[in-house]
């Protein structure tokens, strides 16, 4: 059952990372306060977990407009016997979409982890449970903020085959992840057939993934830029993440915006 919690964490990172490497971002966000997304994680044909993401307006310590991002994931169905109840909060600047404060509350079986992380984007430092870490780049994210920042990137000049890297802080470590843009593809989802941008994030073979495994991620090619599906083969079977519900969107699902490809 530990496999499921590991996949939940790994897929969360991968789904939240689409192109972020000092690239220009949109002047206005692709999301708004009140947005709520619900996902399902399947192991083969079995429902293994569910996840919810929401956006709310807030203020930072200086009274400036900010967004409060919240995510929660839990095991479901046959996998509910191994209890996973994880919660994540990220507070980001509403203009740069960069994080300044992040918390996570991890409950996986008998394992517990509570993190509180502060980001100083000007000094390139991150203060976590185990001290202060220095980043080598101008933009460093947490698990959750990377997902929302990615939705606001200007991808107008990105071509199929190009790869980018994202820098994030997770589990008391600053790490990077490479992602390749594949192209545009229409896929069937629980919410209908949607035109999507297709990506392939890096994965490392080992205890979970096969040597030749590929992770694919589909993001709506519309004004919302929502990940609607992710799929990867593992040592035994495959894992799929699917969007089930999308409420409070800034644009109608499938509606193009000026920055759609």
ABEGO torsion letter per residue (X at the ends): XAAAAAAAAAAAAAAABBGBBGBBBBABBABBBGBBBBBBBBBEABBABBBBBBBBBBBBAAGBBBBBBBBBBBBBEAAAABBBBBBBBBBBBAAAGBBABBBBBBBBEABBBBBBBBBBAAAGBBBBAAEBBBBABABBBBAAAAAAAAAABBAAABBBGBBBBBBBBBGGBBBBBBBBBAEBBBBBBAAEBBBBBBBBBBBBBEAABBAABBBBBBBBBBAAGBBABBBBBBABEBBBBBBABBBGBABBBGBBBAABX
